[in-house]
């Protein structure tokens, strides 16, 4: 026999346990579990009513959606650039393997900690683990905002923070060695990367119209990348901040002019400045073997092309550029990366002072 109040009802089942039912938005809802006593059932019902009045109510049926279903919807609802979508898809594979078939409401903080601990013990780079965890936390945060979950089970302190990886700090002597060791077609590419700080995709996406010879300027308005199913693709830069114009030294302007004269047959405004050995779009996958051979041909070890960009950032800071100026030149959306170059500049300045001290008479 049911016991009805102003909100919902409690009834005793043949098993002797008590069931709670109530209406919400015109739908009859039964509690997910039964209760041993009528007092427990009424207390639960009172709690539901309080949550509704405070706007904290979570429909039990909402949390029954699986992580796979919800994350798929989450991805589709976002206007992602194709490269970002591919990155998310790659990261999502790790999340679906662990939580794909689980209902959102049953994923606990303990489940997330166990999964994160196991993922951290794999061969994945720690920063990659941080990115994957951050995606999980973001998806579940949206579920909380949507009223699907009452709280986010991804609450591991510090798990989303990436650690700065100390990279070798190149010198101009290193640039000379790398430029001389690499395929001649890529000599100007190495020099331009070290002087301008442009990312590889920004460099390979440069066309002749983006190179202002008179003003010694490179205009970044597109980037070249590999798109699955389409191949080499031109798209917008990484962020809005990456849209920029960078002034390069006169020596780089001359090297670029010589490069275009030597290696670019068609010199229309839309033709790419840097191309592959066969004259096609220059993707990292085709350039990488030449880079590694050049590194192997020098005294350097564990050097990445991106380290040339770090040299450019440090040189800008050493030359006296402010934080805002370094951010603008490097195309940084936040100050974190630019601060790294300013710190490196401080170290170099101290080295300079010590070198002067050694030369001074005692």
C-alpha positions as CSV (number, residue, x, y, z in Angstrom):
1,X,0.0,0.0,0.0
2,X,1.4,3.4,-1.0
3,X,1.9,6.3,1.3
4,X,1.4,9.6,-0.5
5,X,2.7,13.0,0.5
6,X,2.7,16.4,-1.1
7,X,5.7,15.2,-3.1
8,X,6.0,11.7,-4.4
9,X,5.0,8.4,-2.8
10,X,6.4,5.5,-0.8
11,X,5.0,2.1,-1.2
12,X,5.8,-1.3,0.4
13,X,6.7,-4.1,-2.0
14,X,5.8,-7.8,-1.6
15,X,9.5,-8.3,-0.7
16,X,9.0,-6.1,2.4
17,X,11.2,-3.3,1.1
18,X,10.0,0.2,0.2
19,X,9.9,1.9,-3.2
20,X,10.0,5.6,-3.8
21,X,8.3,7.2,-6.8
22,X,7.8,10.8,-7.8
23,X,6.9,13.0,-10.8
24,X,9.4,15.3,-12.5
25,X,8.6,17.3,-15.7
26,X,5.6,15.2,-16.3
27,X,7.5,11.9,-16.0
28,X,7.0,9.3,-13.2
29,X,10.4,8.4,-11.8
30,X,11.2,5.5,-9.6
31,X,14.3,5.6,-7.3
32,X,17.2,3.4,-8.6
33,X,17.1,1.3,-5.4
34,X,14.6,0.2,-2.7
35,X,14.9,0.9,1.0
36,X,14.8,-1.3,4.0
37,X,12.6,1.0,6.1
38,X,9.8,3.5,5.4
39,X,11.8,6.1,7.2
40,X,14.8,5.6,4.9
41,X,12.5,5.9,1.9
42,X,10.9,9.1,3.2
43,X,14.3,10.6,3.9
44,X,15.4,9.9,0.4
45,X,12.2,11.4,-1.0
46,X,12.7,14.5,1.1
47,X,16.3,14.8,-0.2
48,X,15.0,14.6,-3.8
49,X,12.5,17.4,-3.1
50,X,15.2,19.5,-1.6
51,X,17.5,19.1,-4.6
52,X,14.7,20.0,-6.9
53,X,13.9,23.2,-4.9
54,X,17.6,24.1,-4.9
55,X,18.2,23.3,-8.6
56,X,20.6,20.5,-7.7
57,X,18.5,17.6,-8.9
58,X,20.0,15.0,-11.2
59,X,17.6,12.7,-13.1
60,X,18.8,9.2,-12.4
61,X,18.1,8.1,-16.0
62,X,20.5,10.8,-17.3
63,X,23.5,9.1,-15.7
64,X,22.7,5.8,-17.4
65,X,24.1,7.0,-20.7
66,X,27.4,5.4,-21.4
67,X,30.7,7.3,-21.6
68,X,31.1,6.2,-25.2
69,X,27.7,7.7,-26.1
70,X,28.2,10.9,-24.1
71,X,31.8,11.5,-25.3
72,X,30.7,11.0,-28.9
73,X,28.0,13.6,-28.5
74,X,30.5,15.9,-26.7
75,X,32.9,15.7,-29.7
76,X,30.2,16.3,-32.2
77,X,28.9,19.4,-30.4
78,X,32.2,21.2,-30.7
79,X,33.4,23.3,-33.7
80,X,36.8,21.6,-33.7
81,X,39.5,22.2,-36.4
82,X,40.3,19.0,-38.1
83,X,43.8,18.7,-36.5
84,X,42.2,19.2,-33.0
85,X,39.6,16.6,-33.8
86,X,42.2,14.1,-34.8
87,X,44.1,14.8,-31.6
88,X,41.0,14.3,-29.5
89,X,40.1,11.1,-31.4
90,X,43.6,9.8,-30.6
91,X,43.3,10.6,-26.9
92,X,39.7,9.4,-26.7
93,X,40.8,5.8,-27.7
94,X,42.5,5.5,-24.3
95,X,39.4,6.7,-22.5
96,X,37.0,4.5,-24.4
97,X,39.1,1.5,-23.7
98,X,38.7,2.1,-20.0
99,X,35.2,3.7,-19.6
100,X,33.5,3.3,-23.0
101,X,30.8,0.8,-21.9
102,X,30.4,2.3,-18.4
103,X,27.4,4.4,-17.4
104,X,28.5,7.9,-16.4
105,X,26.8,7.6,-13.0
106,X,28.9,4.5,-12.0
107,X,32.3,6.0,-12.9
108,X,33.8,6.7,-9.5
109,X,36.8,8.7,-8.4
110,X,38.5,5.4,-7.4
111,X,37.9,4.2,-11.0
112,X,39.6,7.3,-12.4
113,X,42.5,7.0,-10.0
114,X,43.1,3.4,-10.9
115,X,42.9,4.1,-14.6
116,X,45.2,7.1,-14.3
117,X,47.8,5.1,-12.3
118,X,47.8,2.3,-15.0
119,X,48.1,4.8,-17.8
120,X,51.0,6.5,-16.1
121,X,52.9,3.2,-16.1
122,X,52.7,2.8,-19.8
123,X,55.2,4.0,-22.4
124,X,53.2,7.2,-23.0
125,X,55.0,10.4,-22.3
126,X,53.8,12.0,-18.9
127,X,52.6,15.1,-20.7
128,X,50.5,12.9,-23.1
129,X,49.0,11.2,-20.0
130,X,48.2,14.7,-18.7
131,X,46.5,15.6,-21.9
132,X,44.3,12.5,-21.9
133,X,43.3,13.0,-18.3
134,X,42.5,16.6,-19.1
135,X,40.1,15.5,-21.9
136,X,38.4,13.1,-19.5
137,X,38.0,15.8,-16.8
138,X,36.7,18.3,-19.4
139,X,34.1,15.8,-20.8
140,X,32.9,14.9,-17.3
141,X,32.8,18.6,-16.3
142,X,30.4,19.2,-19.2
143,X,28.3,16.3,-17.9
144,X,28.0,18.0,-14.5
145,X,27.0,21.3,-16.3
146,X,24.4,19.4,-18.3
147,X,22.9,17.9,-15.1
148,X,23.9,14.4,-16.1
149,X,26.2,14.0,-13.1
150,X,26.1,15.6,-9.7
151,X,29.9,15.8,-9.4
152,X,33.0,15.1,-11.5
153,X,34.8,11.9,-10.5
154,X,38.0,13.2,-12.2
155,X,39.5,15.0,-9.3
156,X,43.2,14.0,-9.2
157,X,45.2,17.0,-8.0
158,X,47.9,18.0,-10.5
159,X,47.1,15.2,-13.0
160,X,46.2,17.7,-15.8
161,X,49.3,19.8,-15.4
162,X,52.0,19.2,-18.0
163,X,55.6,19.4,-16.9
164,X,58.1,21.6,-18.9
165,X,60.6,19.4,-20.6
166,X,64.1,20.8,-20.6
167,X,65.4,20.9,-24.1
168,X,69.0,21.4,-25.3
169,X,69.6,25.1,-25.9
170,X,71.1,25.4,-29.4
171,X,73.7,28.0,-30.4
172,X,74.3,29.7,-33.8
173,X,77.3,27.4,-34.2
174,X,74.9,24.4,-33.9
175,X,72.6,26.0,-36.6
176,X,75.6,26.4,-38.9
177,X,76.4,22.7,-38.4
178,X,72.9,21.6,-39.0
179,X,72.3,23.8,-42.0
180,X,75.6,22.5,-43.6
181,X,74.8,18.9,-42.8
182,X,71.2,18.8,-44.2
183,X,70.1,18.4,-47.8
184,X,70.9,21.8,-49.5
185,X,67.2,22.3,-50.4
186,X,66.5,22.6,-46.6
187,X,69.4,24.9,-45.7
188,X,67.3,28.0,-45.8
189,X,64.5,26.3,-43.9
190,X,66.9,25.6,-40.9
191,X,68.1,29.2,-40.9
192,X,64.7,30.7,-41.2
193,X,63.3,28.5,-38.3
194,X,66.2,29.5,-36.0
195,X,65.8,33.2,-36.8
196,X,62.0,33.6,-37.0
197,X,60.7,31.1,-34.5
198,X,58.0,29.9,-36.9
199,X,56.6,26.4,-36.3
200,X,57.4,23.7,-38.9
201,X,53.8,23.8,-40.3
202,X,53.9,27.6,-40.5
203,X,57.1,27.4,-42.5
204,X,55.9,24.7,-44.8
205,X,52.7,26.7,-45.3
206,X,54.4,29.9,-46.4
207,X,53.8,31.0,-50.0
208,X,55.7,33.6,-51.9
209,X,53.0,36.1,-51.3
210,X,53.7,35.7,-47.5
211,X,57.3,36.8,-48.0
212,X,57.7,40.6,-48.2
213,X,61.3,41.0,-49.5
214,X,61.3,44.8,-49.2
215,X,60.3,44.7,-45.5
216,X,62.0,41.4,-44.6
217,X,58.7,40.1,-43.2
218,X,57.1,36.7,-43.1
219,X,53.3,36.7,-42.7
220,X,51.8,33.7,-40.9
221,X,48.2,33.2,-42.1
222,X,48.1,29.5,-42.8
223,X,49.8,26.2,-41.9
224,X,50.4,23.0,-43.7
225,X,49.6,19.7,-42.1
226,X,48.6,16.1,-42.8
227,X,45.0,15.4,-42.8
228,X,43.9,11.7,-42.6
229,X,42.1,10.8,-45.8
230,X,43.2,14.1,-47.6
231,X,46.9,14.2,-47.3
232,X,48.7,17.6,-47.3
233,X,46.2,20.3,-46.3
234,X,46.5,24.0,-45.8
235,X,44.5,25.4,-42.8
236,X,44.5,28.2,-40.3
237,X,47.3,28.6,-37.8
238,X,47.3,26.8,-34.5
239,X,45.5,29.7,-32.6
240,X,44.3,33.2,-33.3
241,X,47.6,34.4,-31.7
242,X,49.5,32.5,-34.3
243,X,48.3,34.9,-37.0
244,X,51.2,37.3,-37.1
245,X,53.9,39.0,-39.1
246,X,57.5,38.3,-38.2
247,X,60.4,40.5,-39.2
248,X,63.6,38.5,-40.1
249,X,67.2,39.6,-40.2
250,X,68.5,40.8,-43.6
251,X,70.7,37.7,-43.8
252,X,67.6,35.5,-43.7
253,X,65.9,37.6,-46.4
254,X,68.9,37.0,-48.7
255,X,69.0,33.3,-47.9
256,X,65.3,33.0,-48.8
257,X,65.7,34.9,-52.0
258,X,68.6,32.6,-53.0
259,X,66.5,29.6,-52.0
260,X,63.6,30.6,-54.1
261,X,65.8,31.4,-57.1
262,X,67.5,28.0,-56.8
263,X,64.8,25.5,-55.8
264,X,61.4,27.0,-56.8
265,X,60.6,26.7,-60.5
266,X,57.2,28.3,-60.6
267,X,57.3,31.6,-58.6
268,X,53.7,32.7,-58.5
269,X,52.3,34.3,-55.4
270,X,50.5,31.1,-54.3
271,X,53.5,28.8,-54.7
272,X,55.0,27.4,-51.5
273,X,58.4,28.7,-50.4
274,X,59.6,25.4,-48.9
275,X,58.8,22.2,-50.8
276,X,59.9,18.5,-50.6
277,X,62.8,17.2,-52.7
278,X,60.2,16.3,-55.4
279,X,58.8,19.7,-55.3
280,X,55.5,18.9,-53.5
281,X,54.2,20.1,-50.2
282,X,56.7,19.6,-47.4
283,X,55.2,17.5,-44.6
284,X,57.0,16.5,-41.5
285,X,56.9,12.9,-42.4
286,X,58.8,13.5,-45.6
287,X,61.2,16.0,-44.0
288,X,62.0,14.0,-40.9
289,X,64.5,11.5,-42.5
290,X,66.6,14.4,-43.8
291,X,66.5,16.1,-40.4
292,X,67.6,13.0,-38.6
293,X,70.5,12.4,-41.0
294,X,71.6,16.0,-40.5
295,X,71.6,15.6,-36.7
296,X,73.5,12.3,-37.0
297,X,76.1,14.1,-39.1
298,X,76.9,16.6,-36.4
299,X,78.1,16.4,-32.8
300,X,74.5,17.0,-31.6
301,X,72.2,14.4,-30.1
302,X,68.5,14.3,-29.4
303,X,67.9,17.5,-31.3
304,X,64.4,18.2,-32.7
305,X,63.5,20.7,-35.4
306,X,61.3,22.5,-32.8
307,X,64.5,23.3,-30.9
308,X,65.3,25.8,-33.6
309,X,62.1,27.7,-32.5
310,X,63.3,27.6,-28.9
311,X,66.6,29.2,-30.0
312,X,64.6,32.0,-31.8
313,X,62.5,32.7,-28.7
314,X,65.6,32.8,-26.5
315,X,67.4,35.1,-28.9
316,X,64.4,37.4,-28.9
317,X,64.4,37.6,-25.2
318,X,68.2,38.0,-25.0
319,X,67.9,40.9,-27.5
320,X,65.8,42.7,-24.9
321,X,62.2,41.9,-26.1
322,X,59.5,42.3,-23.5
323,X,57.2,39.4,-22.5
324,X,54.5,40.9,-24.7
325,X,56.9,41.2,-27.6
326,X,58.1,37.7,-27.3
327,X,54.5,36.4,-27.2
328,X,53.7,38.4,-30.4
329,X,56.8,37.2,-32.2
330,X,56.4,33.5,-31.3
331,X,52.6,33.5,-31.7
332,X,51.9,32.3,-28.1
333,X,48.4,32.4,-26.8
334,X,49.5,32.5,-23.2
335,X,52.6,33.8,-21.4
336,X,53.8,30.5,-20.0
337,X,55.9,29.5,-23.0
338,X,57.3,33.0,-23.5
339,X,58.3,33.2,-19.9
340,X,60.5,30.2,-20.5
341,X,62.5,32.1,-23.1
342,X,62.9,35.1,-20.7
343,X,64.2,32.8,-18.0
344,X,66.7,31.3,-20.5
345,X,67.8,34.8,-21.4
346,X,68.5,35.5,-17.8
347,X,70.7,32.5,-17.7
348,X,72.6,33.6,-20.8
349,X,73.0,37.1,-19.4
350,X,74.6,35.6,-16.3
351,X,77.0,33.5,-18.5
352,X,77.9,36.7,-20.3
353,X,78.6,38.5,-17.1
354,X,80.8,35.7,-15.9
355,X,82.7,35.6,-19.2
356,X,83.4,39.3,-18.8
357,X,84.5,38.8,-15.3
358,X,87.0,36.2,-16.4
359,X,88.5,38.7,-18.9
360,X,88.8,41.5,-16.5
361,X,92.1,42.2,-14.7
362,X,92.1,41.0,-11.1
